[in-house]
Amino acid sequence: MNQGALQDVIAESVRIVVIAGFPVTLACVVAAVLMGIFQSATSIHEPVLGYAAKLGACALVLYL
């Protein structure tokens, strides 16, 4: 295996990891933004709510 083939394998591996991890990351970011908006609008600043929402969103995406 020469250096060019090794670089191709590494590049393809990184690409697959990014594509596989994108849905979970996107769900966590959306949940965090929505919980931030909700907490700001209602003046409820409980950190557990944010963590629970993000954990639930990530678990739901991983389950699907």
Predicted model as a PDB file, atoms N, CA, C, CB and O in Angstrom, pLDDT in the B-factor column:
MODEL        1                                                                  
ATOM      1  N   MET A   1       0.853  -1.172   0.000  1.00 70.00           N  
ATOM      2  CA  MET A   1       0.000   0.000   0.000  1.00 70.00           C  
ATOM      3  C   MET A   1       0.897   1.232   0.000  1.00 70.00           C  
ATOM      4  CB  MET A   1      -0.969  -0.001   1.224  1.00 70.00           C  
ATOM      5  O   MET A   1       1.710   1.423   0.904  1.00 70.00           O  
ATOM      6  N   ASN A   2       0.742   2.044  -0.999  1.00 83.00           N  
ATOM      7  CA  ASN A   2       1.579   3.231  -1.087  1.00 83.00           C  
ATOM      8  C   ASN A   2       0.925   4.402  -0.334  1.00 83.00           C  
ATOM      9  CB  ASN A   2       1.827   3.606  -2.566  1.00 83.00           C  
ATOM     10  O   ASN A   2      -0.178   4.280   0.197  1.00 83.00           O  
ATOM     11  N   GLN A   3       1.622   5.512  -0.306  1.00 82.00           N  
ATOM     12  CA  GLN A   3       1.170   6.660   0.479  1.00 82.00           C  
ATOM     13  C   GLN A   3      -0.126   7.253  -0.080  1.00 82.00           C  
ATOM     14  CB  GLN A   3       2.259   7.733   0.517  1.00 82.00           C  
ATOM     15  O   GLN A   3      -0.975   7.692   0.697  1.00 82.00           O  
ATOM     16  N   GLY A   4      -0.299   7.277  -1.377  1.00 83.00           N  
ATOM     17  CA  GLY A   4      -1.514   7.818  -1.984  1.00 83.00           C  
ATOM     18  C   GLY A   4      -2.746   7.002  -1.605  1.00 83.00           C  
ATOM     19  O   GLY A   4      -3.801   7.557  -1.299  1.00 83.00           O  
ATOM     20  N   ALA A   5      -2.599   5.682  -1.629  1.00 86.00           N  
ATOM     21  CA  ALA A   5      -3.716   4.809  -1.259  1.00 86.00           C  
ATOM     22  C   ALA A   5      -4.058   4.965   0.217  1.00 86.00           C  
ATOM     23  CB  ALA A   5      -3.381   3.341  -1.571  1.00 86.00           C  
ATOM     24  O   ALA A   5      -5.231   4.947   0.590  1.00 86.00           O  
ATOM     25  N   LEU A   6      -3.038   5.118   1.056  1.00 89.00           N  
ATOM     26  CA  LEU A   6      -3.262   5.309   2.484  1.00 89.00           C  
ATOM     27  C   LEU A   6      -3.991   6.623   2.751  1.00 89.00           C  
ATOM     28  CB  LEU A   6      -1.930   5.278   3.240  1.00 89.00           C  
ATOM     29  O   LEU A   6      -4.883   6.674   3.598  1.00 89.00           O  
ATOM     30  N   GLN A   7      -3.625   7.673   2.045  1.00 90.00           N  
ATOM     31  CA  GLN A   7      -4.307   8.956   2.196  1.00 90.00           C  
ATOM     32  C   GLN A   7      -5.761   8.860   1.753  1.00 90.00           C  
ATOM     33  CB  GLN A   7      -3.586  10.041   1.396  1.00 90.00           C  
ATOM     34  O   GLN A   7      -6.641   9.466   2.365  1.00 90.00           O  
ATOM     35  N   ASP A   8      -6.015   8.101   0.694  1.00 90.00           N  
ATOM     36  CA  ASP A   8      -7.394   7.911   0.230  1.00 90.00           C  
ATOM     37  C   ASP A   8      -8.228   7.171   1.271  1.00 90.00           C  
ATOM     38  CB  ASP A   8      -7.411   7.142  -1.098  1.00 90.00           C  
ATOM     39  O   ASP A   8      -9.382   7.525   1.512  1.00 90.00           O  
ATOM     40  N   VAL A   9      -7.649   6.154   1.880  1.00 91.00           N  
ATOM     41  CA  VAL A   9      -8.362   5.390   2.911  1.00 91.00           C  
ATOM     42  C   VAL A   9      -8.658   6.271   4.117  1.00 91.00           C  
ATOM     43  CB  VAL A   9      -7.541   4.157   3.343  1.00 91.00           C  
ATOM     44  O   VAL A   9      -9.765   6.226   4.653  1.00 91.00           O  
ATOM     45  N   ILE A  10      -7.702   7.060   4.546  1.00 92.00           N  
ATOM     46  CA  ILE A  10      -7.898   7.949   5.690  1.00 92.00           C  
ATOM     47  C   ILE A  10      -8.948   9.014   5.373  1.00 92.00           C  
ATOM     48  CB  ILE A  10      -6.568   8.614   6.089  1.00 92.00           C  
ATOM     49  O   ILE A  10      -9.810   9.299   6.204  1.00 92.00           O  
ATOM     50  N   ALA A  11      -8.881   9.597   4.188  1.00 92.00           N  
ATOM     51  CA  ALA A  11      -9.856  10.616   3.795  1.00 92.00           C  
ATOM     52  C   ALA A  11     -11.264  10.029   3.745  1.00 92.00           C  
ATOM     53  CB  ALA A  11      -9.485  11.217   2.429  1.00 92.00           C  
ATOM     54  O   ALA A  11     -12.211  10.664   4.209  1.00 92.00           O  
ATOM     55  N   GLU A  12     -11.413   8.848   3.199  1.00 93.00           N  
ATOM     56  CA  GLU A  12     -12.725   8.198   3.131  1.00 93.00           C  
ATOM     57  C   GLU A  12     -13.229   7.840   4.532  1.00 93.00           C  
ATOM     58  CB  GLU A  12     -12.652   6.930   2.252  1.00 93.00           C  
ATOM     59  O   GLU A  12     -14.426   7.938   4.803  1.00 93.00           O  
ATOM     60  N   SER A  13     -12.331   7.432   5.415  1.00 94.00           N  
ATOM     61  CA  SER A  13     -12.716   7.112   6.793  1.00 94.00           C  
ATOM     62  C   SER A  13     -13.229   8.348   7.522  1.00 94.00           C  
ATOM     63  CB  SER A  13     -11.529   6.510   7.554  1.00 94.00           C  
ATOM     64  O   SER A  13     -14.247   8.289   8.211  1.00 94.00           O  
ATOM     65  N   VAL A  14     -12.541   9.440   7.373  1.00 93.00           N  
ATOM     66  CA  VAL A  14     -12.969  10.691   8.000  1.00 93.00           C  
ATOM     67  C   VAL A  14     -14.316  11.132   7.435  1.00 93.00           C  
ATOM     68  CB  VAL A  14     -11.911  11.796   7.790  1.00 93.00           C  
ATOM     69  O   VAL A  14     -15.183  11.587   8.182  1.00 93.00           O  
ATOM     70  N   ARG A  15     -14.492  11.003   6.150  1.00 94.00           N  
ATOM     71  CA  ARG A  15     -15.754  11.371   5.500  1.00 94.00           C  
ATOM     72  C   ARG A  15     -16.912  10.540   6.046  1.00 94.00           C  
ATOM     73  CB  ARG A  15     -15.646  11.189   3.976  1.00 94.00           C  
ATOM     74  O   ARG A  15     -17.985  11.083   6.307  1.00 94.00           O  
ATOM     75  N   ILE A  16     -16.717   9.250   6.222  1.00 94.00           N  
ATOM     76  CA  ILE A  16     -17.757   8.368   6.742  1.00 94.00           C  
ATOM     77  C   ILE A  16     -18.090   8.716   8.187  1.00 94.00           C  
ATOM     78  CB  ILE A  16     -17.320   6.903   6.638  1.00 94.00           C  
ATOM     79  O   ILE A  16     -19.260   8.716   8.571  1.00 94.00           O  
ATOM     80  N   VAL A  17     -17.079   9.009   8.986  1.00 92.00           N  
ATOM     81  CA  VAL A  17     -17.318   9.381  10.388  1.00 92.00           C  
ATOM     82  C   VAL A  17     -18.110  10.676  10.476  1.00 92.00           C  
ATOM     83  CB  VAL A  17     -15.987   9.527  11.146  1.00 92.00           C  
ATOM     84  O   VAL A  17     -19.021  10.791  11.296  1.00 92.00           O  
ATOM     85  N   VAL A  18     -17.779  11.638   9.651  1.00 90.00           N  
ATOM     86  CA  VAL A  18     -18.506  12.916   9.654  1.00 90.00           C  
ATOM     87  C   VAL A  18     -19.952  12.704   9.225  1.00 90.00           C  
ATOM     88  CB  VAL A  18     -17.819  13.942   8.722  1.00 90.00           C  
ATOM     89  O   VAL A  18     -20.866  13.244   9.847  1.00 90.00           O  
ATOM     90  N   ILE A  19     -20.165  11.936   8.185  1.00 91.00           N  
ATOM     91  CA  ILE A  19     -21.530  11.686   7.703  1.00 91.00           C  
ATOM     92  C   ILE A  19     -22.332  10.898   8.740  1.00 91.00           C  
ATOM     93  CB  ILE A  19     -21.499  10.920   6.360  1.00 91.00           C  
ATOM     94  O   ILE A  19     -23.515  11.177   8.936  1.00 91.00           O  
ATOM     95  N   ALA A  20     -21.725   9.938   9.394  1.00 88.00           N  
ATOM     96  CA  ALA A  20     -22.430   9.131  10.388  1.00 88.00           C  
ATOM     97  C   ALA A  20     -22.746   9.931  11.649  1.00 88.00           C  
ATOM     98  CB  ALA A  20     -21.603   7.905  10.748  1.00 88.00           C  
ATOM     99  O   ALA A  20     -23.775   9.696  12.282  1.00 88.00           O  
ATOM    100  N   GLY A  21     -21.890  10.860  12.020  1.00 87.00           N  
ATOM    101  CA  GLY A  21     -22.097  11.631  13.240  1.00 87.00           C  
ATOM    102  C   GLY A  21     -22.925  12.880  13.068  1.00 87.00           C  
ATOM    103  O   GLY A  21     -23.331  13.487  14.059  1.00 87.00           O  
ATOM    104  N   PHE A  22     -23.188  13.284  11.832  1.00 90.00           N  
ATOM    105  CA  PHE A  22     -23.902  14.533  11.589  1.00 90.00           C  
ATOM    106  C   PHE A  22     -25.324  14.546  12.136  1.00 90.00           C  
ATOM    107  CB  PHE A  22     -23.939  14.805  10.126  1.00 90.00           C  
ATOM    108  O   PHE A  22     -25.701  15.541  12.756  1.00 90.00           O  
ATOM    109  N   PRO A  23     -26.138  13.505  11.948  1.00 87.00           N  
ATOM    110  CA  PRO A  23     -27.511  13.568  12.470  1.00 87.00           C  
ATOM    111  C   PRO A  23     -27.581  13.736  13.988  1.00 87.00           C  
ATOM    112  CB  PRO A  23     -28.256  12.320  12.078  1.00 87.00           C  
ATOM    113  O   PRO A  23     -28.411  14.495  14.489  1.00 87.00           O  
ATOM    114  N   VAL A  24     -26.725  13.042  14.713  1.00 86.00           N  
ATOM    115  CA  VAL A  24     -26.729  13.152  16.171  1.00 86.00           C  
ATOM    116  C   VAL A  24     -26.281  14.542  16.596  1.00 86.00           C  
ATOM    117  CB  VAL A  24     -25.820  12.082  16.802  1.00 86.00           C  
ATOM    118  O   VAL A  24     -26.883  15.148  17.483  1.00 86.00           O  
ATOM    119  N   THR A  25     -25.248  15.040  15.978  1.00 87.00           N  
ATOM    120  CA  THR A  25     -24.752  16.376  16.306  1.00 87.00           C  
ATOM    121  C   THR A  25     -25.798  17.437  15.991  1.00 87.00           C  
ATOM    122  CB  THR A  25     -23.458  16.669  15.541  1.00 87.00           C  
ATOM    123  O   THR A  25     -26.004  18.357  16.783  1.00 87.00           O  
ATOM    124  N   LEU A  26     -26.444  17.321  14.867  1.00 88.00           N  
ATOM    125  CA  LEU A  26     -27.481  18.281  14.484  1.00 88.00           C  
ATOM    126  C   LEU A  26     -28.649  18.247  15.464  1.00 88.00           C  
ATOM    127  CB  LEU A  26     -27.979  17.991  13.062  1.00 88.00           C  
ATOM    128  O   LEU A  26     -29.160  19.299  15.849  1.00 88.00           O  
ATOM    129  N   ALA A  27     -29.076  17.065  15.870  1.00 87.00           N  
ATOM    130  CA  ALA A  27     -30.181  16.955  16.825  1.00 87.00           C  
ATOM    131  C   ALA A  27     -29.812  17.583  18.161  1.00 87.00           C  
ATOM    132  CB  ALA A  27     -30.574  15.488  17.026  1.00 87.00           C  
ATOM    133  O   ALA A  27     -30.639  18.260  18.771  1.00 87.00           O  
ATOM    134  N   CYS A  28     -28.599  17.371  18.620  1.00 87.00           N  
ATOM    135  CA  CYS A  28     -28.161  17.957  19.893  1.00 87.00           C  
ATOM    136  C   CYS A  28     -28.094  19.481  19.801  1.00 87.00           C  
ATOM    137  CB  CYS A  28     -26.788  17.393  20.300  1.00 87.00           C  
ATOM    138  O   CYS A  28     -28.483  20.174  20.741  1.00 87.00           O  
ATOM    139  N   VAL A  29     -27.615  19.995  18.706  1.00 89.00           N  
ATOM    140  CA  VAL A  29     -27.519  21.450  18.536  1.00 89.00           C  
ATOM    141  C   VAL A  29     -28.911  22.072  18.474  1.00 89.00           C  
ATOM    142  CB  VAL A  29     -26.722  21.799  17.258  1.00 89.00           C  
ATOM    143  O   VAL A  29     -29.159  23.102  19.100  1.00 89.00           O  
ATOM    144  N   VAL A  30     -29.816  21.455  17.727  1.00 89.00           N  
ATOM    145  CA  VAL A  30     -31.182  21.981  17.634  1.00 89.00           C  
ATOM    146  C   VAL A  30     -31.857  21.945  19.003  1.00 89.00           C  
ATOM    147  CB  VAL A  30     -32.011  21.172  16.606  1.00 89.00           C  
ATOM    148  O   VAL A  30     -32.516  22.910  19.389  1.00 89.00           O  
ATOM    149  N   ALA A  31     -31.701  20.847  19.738  1.00 88.00           N  
ATOM    150  CA  ALA A  31     -32.289  20.752  21.074  1.00 88.00           C  
ATOM    151  C   ALA A  31     -31.700  21.810  22.005  1.00 88.00           C  
ATOM    152  CB  ALA A  31     -32.065  19.350  21.659  1.00 88.00           C  
ATOM    153  O   ALA A  31     -32.427  22.410  22.797  1.00 88.00           O  
ATOM    154  N   ALA A  32     -30.409  22.038  21.917  1.00 87.00           N  
ATOM    155  CA  ALA A  32     -29.775  23.041  22.777  1.00 87.00           C  
ATOM    156  C   ALA A  32     -30.278  24.446  22.461  1.00 87.00           C  
ATOM    157  CB  ALA A  32     -28.255  22.988  22.623  1.00 87.00           C  
ATOM    158  O   ALA A  32     -30.540  25.230  23.373  1.00 87.00           O  
ATOM    159  N   VAL A  33     -30.415  24.764  21.186  1.00 90.00           N  
ATOM    160  CA  VAL A  33     -30.897  26.093  20.798  1.00 90.00           C  
ATOM    161  C   VAL A  33     -32.346  26.284  21.244  1.00 90.00           C  
ATOM    162  CB  VAL A  33     -30.777  26.292  19.269  1.00 90.00           C  
ATOM    163  O   VAL A  33     -32.699  27.327  21.794  1.00 90.00           O  
ATOM    164  N   LEU A  34     -33.181  25.270  21.003  1.00 89.00           N  
ATOM    165  CA  LEU A  34     -34.581  25.382  21.409  1.00 89.00           C  
ATOM    166  C   LEU A  34     -34.728  25.504  22.924  1.00 89.00           C  
ATOM    167  CB  LEU A  34     -35.366  24.179  20.910  1.00 89.00           C  
ATOM    168  O   LEU A  34     -35.550  26.282  23.408  1.00 89.00           O  
ATOM    169  N   MET A  35     -33.941  24.744  23.667  1.00 88.00           N  
ATOM    170  CA  MET A  35     -34.006  24.849  25.133  1.00 88.00           C  
ATOM    171  C   MET A  35     -33.474  26.198  25.599  1.00 88.00           C  
ATOM    172  CB  MET A  35     -33.208  23.707  25.797  1.00 88.00           C  
ATOM    173  O   MET A  35     -33.986  26.754  26.570  1.00 88.00           O  
ATOM    174  N   GLY A  36     -32.479  26.725  24.944  1.00 87.00           N  
ATOM    175  CA  GLY A  36     -31.975  28.054  25.289  1.00 87.00           C  
ATOM    176  C   GLY A  36     -33.018  29.128  25.060  1.00 87.00           C  
ATOM    177  O   GLY A  36     -33.184  30.029  25.882  1.00 87.00           O  
ATOM    178  N   ILE A  37     -33.722  29.031  23.942  1.00 90.00           N  
ATOM    179  CA  ILE A  37     -34.796  29.989  23.659  1.00 90.00           C  
ATOM    180  C   ILE A  37     -35.912  29.845  24.684  1.00 90.00           C  
ATOM    181  CB  ILE A  37     -35.350  29.786  22.232  1.00 90.00           C  
ATOM    182  O   ILE A  37     -36.421  30.842  25.196  1.00 90.00           O  
ATOM    183  N   PHE A  38     -36.298  28.595  24.987  1.00 87.00           N  
ATOM    184  CA  PHE A  38     -37.358  28.348  25.967  1.00 87.00           C  
ATOM    185  C   PHE A  38     -36.977  28.876  27.347  1.00 87.00           C  
ATOM    186  CB  PHE A  38     -37.667  26.852  26.049  1.00 87.00           C  
ATOM    187  O   PHE A  38     -37.791  29.511  28.017  1.00 87.00           O  
ATOM    188  N   GLN A  39     -35.750  28.617  27.768  1.00 86.00           N  
ATOM    189  CA  GLN A  39     -35.319  29.064  29.084  1.00 86.00           C  
ATOM    190  C   GLN A  39     -35.222  30.588  29.151  1.00 86.00           C  
ATOM    191  CB  GLN A  39     -33.976  28.436  29.437  1.00 86.00           C  
ATOM    192  O   GLN A  39     -35.515  31.181  30.189  1.00 86.00           O  
ATOM    193  N   SER A  40     -34.822  31.210  28.081  1.00 86.00           N  
ATOM    194  CA  SER A  40     -34.750  32.673  28.066  1.00 86.00           C  
ATOM    195  C   SER A  40     -36.142  33.288  28.080  1.00 86.00           C  
ATOM    196  CB  SER A  40     -33.974  33.161  26.837  1.00 86.00           C  
ATOM    197  O   SER A  40     -36.374  34.298  28.744  1.00 86.00           O  
ATOM    198  N   ALA A  41     -37.065  32.678  27.348  1.00 89.00           N  
ATOM    199  CA  ALA A  41     -38.421  33.230  27.269  1.00 89.00           C  
ATOM    200  C   ALA A  41     -39.182  33.054  28.566  1.00 89.00           C  
ATOM    201  CB  ALA A  41     -39.188  32.580  26.139  1.00 89.00           C  
ATOM    202  O   ALA A  41     -40.008  33.901  28.908  1.00 89.00           O  
ATOM    203  N   THR A  42     -38.933  31.985  29.295  1.00 87.00           N  
ATOM    204  CA  THR A  42     -39.693  31.711  30.514  1.00 87.00           C  
ATOM    205  C   THR A  42     -38.931  32.063  31.788  1.00 87.00           C  
ATOM    206  CB  THR A  42     -40.084  30.259  30.552  1.00 87.00           C  
ATOM    207  O   THR A  42     -39.473  31.928  32.885  1.00 87.00           O  
ATOM    208  N   SER A  43     -37.704  32.505  31.663  1.00 83.00           N  
ATOM    209  CA  SER A  43     -36.850  32.832  32.814  1.00 83.00           C  
ATOM    210  C   SER A  43     -36.633  31.639  33.738  1.00 83.00           C  
ATOM    211  CB  SER A  43     -37.459  33.977  33.603  1.00 83.00           C  
ATOM    212  O   SER A  43     -36.421  31.808  34.939  1.00 83.00           O  
ATOM    213  N   ILE A  44     -36.686  30.446  33.180  1.00 80.00           N  
ATOM    214  CA  ILE A  44     -36.352  29.232  33.930  1.00 80.00           C  
ATOM    215  C   ILE A  44     -34.918  28.880  33.557  1.00 80.00           C  
ATOM    216  CB  ILE A  44     -37.356  28.034  33.610  1.00 80.00           C  
ATOM    217  O   ILE A  44     -34.651  28.459  32.432  1.00 80.00           O  
ATOM    218  N   HIS A  45     -34.018  29.049  34.479  1.00 78.00           N  
ATOM    219  CA  HIS A  45     -32.603  28.814  34.183  1.00 78.00           C  
ATOM    220  C   HIS A  45     -32.102  27.608  34.960  1.00 78.00           C  
ATOM    221  CB  HIS A  45     -31.756  30.061  34.521  1.00 78.00           C  
ATOM    222  O   HIS A  45     -31.170  27.703  35.759  1.00 78.00           O  
ATOM    223  N   GLU A  46     -32.732  26.488  34.712  1.00 81.00           N  
ATOM    224  CA  GLU A  46     -32.350  25.239  35.359  1.00 81.00           C  
ATOM    225  C   GLU A  46     -31.489  24.433  34.386  1.00 81.00           C  
ATOM    226  CB  GLU A  46     -33.611  24.423  35.806  1.00 81.00           C  
ATOM    227  O   GLU A  46     -31.970  24.048  33.320  1.00 81.00           O  
ATOM    228  N   PRO A  47     -30.241  24.174  34.727  1.00 81.00           N  
ATOM    229  CA  PRO A  47     -29.346  23.462  33.797  1.00 81.00           C  
ATOM    230  C   PRO A  47     -29.808  22.047  33.466  1.00 81.00           C  
ATOM    231  CB  PRO A  47     -27.959  23.401  34.377  1.00 81.00           C  
ATOM    232  O   PRO A  47     -29.521  21.532  32.386  1.00 81.00           O  
ATOM    233  N   VAL A  48     -30.523  21.420  34.396  1.00 82.00           N  
ATOM    234  CA  VAL A  48     -30.953  20.038  34.171  1.00 82.00           C  
ATOM    235  C   VAL A  48     -31.908  19.953  32.980  1.00 82.00           C  
ATOM    236  CB  VAL A  48     -31.629  19.472  35.434  1.00 82.00           C  
ATOM    237  O   VAL A  48     -31.886  18.965  32.246  1.00 82.00           O  
ATOM    238  N   LEU A  49     -32.740  20.968  32.780  1.00 79.00           N  
ATOM    239  CA  LEU A  49     -33.667  20.960  31.643  1.00 79.00           C  
ATOM    240  C   LEU A  49     -32.907  20.915  30.322  1.00 79.00           C  
ATOM    241  CB  LEU A  49     -34.580  22.197  31.683  1.00 79.00           C  
ATOM    242  O   LEU A  49     -33.276  20.169  29.415  1.00 79.00           O  
ATOM    243  N   GLY A  50     -31.871  21.695  30.216  1.00 81.00           N  
ATOM    244  CA  GLY A  50     -31.065  21.705  28.992  1.00 81.00           C  
ATOM    245  C   GLY A  50     -30.380  20.384  28.744  1.00 81.00           C  
ATOM    246  O   GLY A  50     -30.361  19.882  27.620  1.00 81.00           O  
ATOM    247  N   TYR A  51     -29.809  19.814  29.809  1.00 84.00           N  
ATOM    248  CA  TYR A  51     -29.121  18.538  29.655  1.00 84.00           C  
ATOM    249  C   TYR A  51     -30.099  17.425  29.307  1.00 84.00           C  
ATOM    250  CB  TYR A  51     -28.359  18.188  30.928  1.00 84.00           C  
ATOM    251  O   TYR A  51     -29.807  16.576  28.465  1.00 84.00           O  
ATOM    252  N   ALA A  52     -31.254  17.429  29.953  1.00 85.00           N  
ATOM    253  CA  ALA A  52     -32.246  16.382  29.695  1.00 85.00           C  
ATOM    254  C   ALA A  52     -32.755  16.459  28.258  1.00 85.00           C  
ATOM    255  CB  ALA A  52     -33.423  16.501  30.680  1.00 85.00           C  
ATOM    256  O   ALA A  52     -32.928  15.428  27.607  1.00 85.00           O  
ATOM    257  N   ALA A  53     -32.994  17.659  27.763  1.00 83.00           N  
ATOM    258  CA  ALA A  53     -33.478  17.810  26.388  1.00 83.00           C  
ATOM    259  C   ALA A  53     -32.425  17.348  25.386  1.00 83.00           C  
ATOM    260  CB  ALA A  53     -33.864  19.272  26.111  1.00 83.00           C  
ATOM    261  O   ALA A  53     -32.748  16.650  24.424  1.00 83.00           O  
ATOM    262  N   LYS A  54     -31.186  17.727  25.603  1.00 84.00           N  
ATOM    263  CA  LYS A  54     -30.127  17.306  24.685  1.00 84.00           C  
ATOM    264  C   LYS A  54     -29.920  15.793  24.738  1.00 84.00           C  
ATOM    265  CB  LYS A  54     -28.814  18.028  25.018  1.00 84.00           C  
ATOM    266  O   LYS A  54     -29.736  15.149  23.705  1.00 84.00           O  
ATOM    267  N   LEU A  55     -29.951  15.237  25.936  1.00 85.00           N  
ATOM    268  CA  LEU A  55     -29.788  13.801  26.086  1.00 85.00           C  
ATOM    269  C   LEU A  55     -30.942  13.055  25.421  1.00 85.00           C  
ATOM    270  CB  LEU A  55     -29.693  13.426  27.567  1.00 85.00           C  
ATOM    271  O   LEU A  55     -30.728  12.047  24.747  1.00 85.00           O  
ATOM    272  N   GLY A  56     -32.158  13.549  25.609  1.00 86.00           N  
ATOM    273  CA  GLY A  56     -33.314  12.925  24.980  1.00 86.00           C  
ATOM    274  C   GLY A  56     -33.254  12.996  23.466  1.00 86.00           C  
ATOM    275  O   GLY A  56     -33.567  12.018  22.788  1.00 86.00           O  
ATOM    276  N   ALA A  57     -32.858  14.134  22.930  1.00 85.00           N  
ATOM    277  CA  ALA A  57     -32.761  14.276  21.470  1.00 85.00           C  
ATOM    278  C   ALA A  57     -31.690  13.357  20.906  1.00 85.00           C  
ATOM    279  CB  ALA A  57     -32.455  15.734  21.085  1.00 85.00           C  
ATOM    280  O   ALA A  57     -31.903  12.709  19.882  1.00 85.00           O  
ATOM    281  N   CYS A  58     -30.553  13.296  21.560  1.00 84.00           N  
ATOM    282  CA  CYS A  58     -29.467  12.419  21.076  1.00 84.00           C  
ATOM    283  C   CYS A  58     -29.884  10.951  21.164  1.00 84.00           C  
ATOM    284  CB  CYS A  58     -28.166  12.653  21.896  1.00 84.00           C  
ATOM    285  O   CYS A  58     -29.613  10.175  20.248  1.00 84.00           O  
ATOM    286  N   ALA A  59     -30.536  10.570  22.253  1.00 86.00           N  
ATOM    287  CA  ALA A  59     -30.969   9.192  22.406  1.00 86.00           C  
ATOM    288  C   ALA A  59     -32.017   8.836  21.354  1.00 86.00           C  
ATOM    289  CB  ALA A  59     -31.526   8.961  23.814  1.00 86.00           C  
ATOM    290  O   ALA A  59     -31.992   7.735  20.804  1.00 86.00           O  
ATOM    291  N   LEU A  60     -32.929   9.753  21.071  1.00 86.00           N  
ATOM    292  CA  LEU A  60     -33.953   9.508  20.066  1.00 86.00           C  
ATOM    293  C   LEU A  60     -33.333   9.306  18.678  1.00 86.00           C  
ATOM    294  CB  LEU A  60     -34.949  10.670  20.036  1.00 86.00           C  
ATOM    295  O   LEU A  60     -33.725   8.395  17.949  1.00 86.00           O  
ATOM    296  N   VAL A  61     -32.386  10.138  18.323  1.00 84.00           N  
ATOM    297  CA  VAL A  61     -31.733  10.008  17.005  1.00 84.00           C  
ATOM    298  C   VAL A  61     -30.935   8.706  16.943  1.00 84.00           C  
ATOM    299  CB  VAL A  61     -30.799  11.228  16.724  1.00 84.00           C  
ATOM    300  O   VAL A  61     -30.941   8.030  15.914  1.00 84.00           O  
ATOM    301  N   LEU A  62     -30.256   8.351  18.016  1.00 82.00           N  
ATOM    302  CA  LEU A  62     -29.500   7.100  18.012  1.00 82.00           C  
ATOM    303  C   LEU A  62     -30.423   5.891  17.946  1.00 82.00           C  
ATOM    304  CB  LEU A  62     -28.618   7.011  19.251  1.00 82.00           C  
ATOM    305  O   LEU A  62     -30.080   4.879  17.334  1.00 82.00           O  
ATOM    306  N   TYR A  63     -31.596   5.991  18.574  1.00 86.00           N  
ATOM    307  CA  TYR A  63     -32.559   4.882  18.547  1.00 86.00           C  
ATOM    308  C   TYR A  63     -33.121   4.686  17.137  1.00 86.00           C  
ATOM    309  CB  TYR A  63     -33.710   5.141  19.546  1.00 86.00           C  
ATOM    310  O   TYR A  63     -33.329   3.557  16.693  1.00 86.00           O  
ATOM    311  N   LEU A  64     -33.361   5.796  16.445  1.00 80.00           N  
ATOM    312  CA  LEU A  64     -33.917   5.687  15.091  1.00 80.00           C  
ATOM    313  C   LEU A  64     -32.838   5.197  14.153  1.00 80.00           C  
ATOM    314  CB  LEU A  64     -34.490   7.044  14.602  1.00 80.00           C  
ATOM    315  O   LEU A  64     -33.086   5.032  12.959  1.00 80.00           O  
TER     316      LEU A  64                                                      
ENDMDL                                                                          
END                                                                             
